[in-house]
Amino acid sequence: MEEMELLRVVRKAATKMVKAAQRQLADQEFRQTLLKERAGKLEYWMMKKMKIEEKKKDKNELVRRQSSMWIDEAELVKKVLEAIVDTTPL
């Protein structure tokens, strides 16, 4: 009778150990999945940030090139001299 009781206790302990191992494995898989998702989100965020920076650089370069076309330096000097010489009283 004691042997049967001992056998039942051993079986319960073995069952609990198996369930604990399964829970631990599931938890580990879950953590790995979270790490992969976080890494993916970080990579996406970094790519998006790089694209935004690239667009800013392109826009600034375009504005710089356009602004140099707006006023030619010789024309600017001519207009400044003209403003100095031809002052109109208010």
C-alpha positions in Angstrom: 0.0 0.0 0.0 2.8 2.4 0.8 4.5 1.5 -2.4 1.4 2.5 -4.4 1.2 5.8 -2.5 4.9 6.4 -3.1 4.5 5.5 -6.8 1.5 8.0 -7.1 3.6 10.8 -5.4 6.5 10.1 -7.8 4.1 10.2 -10.8 2.7 13.6 -9.6 6.1 15.0 -9.1 7.2 13.8 -12.6 4.0 15.3 -14.1 4.7 18.6 -12.4 8.3 18.6 -13.6 7.2 17.9 -17.2 4.6 20.7 -17.1 7.1 23.1 -15.5 9.6 22.3 -18.3 6.9 22.9 -20.9 6.0 26.2 -19.4 9.6 27.2 -19.3 10.1 26.3 -23.0 6.9 28.2 -24.0 8.1 31.2 -22.0 11.5 31.1 -23.7 10.0 30.9 -27.1 7.7 33.8 -26.3 10.7 35.9 -25.2 12.6 35.0 -28.4 9.6 36.1 -30.4 9.4 39.4 -28.5 13.1 40.0 -29.1 12.7 39.3 -32.9 9.8 41.7 -33.0 11.7 44.4 -31.2 14.7 44.0 -33.4 12.4 44.3 -36.5 10.7 47.4 -35.2 14.1 49.0 -34.3 15.4 48.2 -37.8 12.2 49.7 -39.4 12.5 52.8 -37.2 16.2 53.3 -38.1 15.5 52.9 -41.8 12.6 55.4 -41.6 14.8 57.8 -39.7 17.5 57.4 -42.4 15.0 58.1 -45.2 13.8 61.2 -43.4 17.3 62.5 -43.0 18.0 61.7 -46.6 14.9 63.7 -47.7 16.0 66.6 -45.5 19.4 66.6 -47.1 17.9 66.4 -50.6 15.5 69.3 -49.8 18.3 71.4 -48.4 20.5 70.8 -51.4 17.7 71.7 -53.7 17.0 74.9 -51.8 20.7 75.7 -51.8 20.9 75.2 -55.6 17.7 77.1 -56.3 18.7 80.0 -54.0 22.0 80.4 -55.9 20.0 80.7 -59.1 17.7 83.4 -57.7 20.3 86.1 -57.4 23.4 86.1 -59.4 26.4 87.7 -57.6 27.1 90.3 -60.3 23.4 91.2 -60.4 23.4 91.6 -56.6 26.4 93.9 -56.7 24.7 96.0 -59.4 21.5 96.3 -57.4 23.4 97.2 -54.2 25.3 100.0 -56.0 22.1 101.1 -57.7 20.4 101.4 -54.3 23.3 103.4 -52.9 23.5 105.8 -55.8 19.8 106.2 -56.5 18.3 106.9 -53.1 14.8 108.0 -53.1 13.7 110.2 -50.2 10.6 108.9 -48.3 
